[in-house]
Amino acid sequence: QLQLVESGGGLVQPGGSLRLSCAASRVTLGDYAIGWFRQAPGKEREGVSCIKRSGGWPVYADSYYAGSVKGRFTISRDDAKNTVYLQMNTLRPEDTAVYYCAADSTVQPLCDLNIRGYDYWGQGTQVTVSS
């Protein structure tokens, strides 16, 4: 059973940065596409970014971003550490939410932000952007 653990959330001022981590144990995280999602109070969970499985399919883009975070957030993976990161820069108050990482076990050449495609979810980490 894949277990995901997020960390790195916290309180930051507008314009600041945070780096979220999504780690797994006992499985190879590179075998999964990983997505980051967020949910603000009173709103539906939405996709933020995803990164495809490691290896193969070089013709396809490694990652995908929602329009609201493109150019500010960067997703990456370190297979040696079995961890996926979400670097968040130029944070805005509207980025405030609980952030979740999720794993998609489907063997496919790219990733997407369809929530229903993700099989495993972490417990979430709170990100608050406020002065």
PENORTA-V327289 format. One record per run of one state. SS is the DSSP state (helix for helix, strand for strand, loop for the rest). FROM is the first residue (numbers start at 1). TO is the last residue. If there is no record, write none. Layout:
SS_FROM_TO, SS_FROM_TO
//
This chain:
loop_1_3, strand_4_7, loop_8_9, strand_10_12, loop_13_17, strand_18_24, loop_25_28, helix_29_31, loop_32_32, strand_33_39, loop_40_45, strand_46_51, loop_52_62, strand_63_65, loop_66_72, strand_73_78, loop_79_82, strand_83_88, loop_89_92, helix_93_95, loop_96_96, strand_97_104, loop_105_114, helix_115_117, loop_118_119, strand_120_121, loop_122_124, strand_125_129, loop_130_131
//
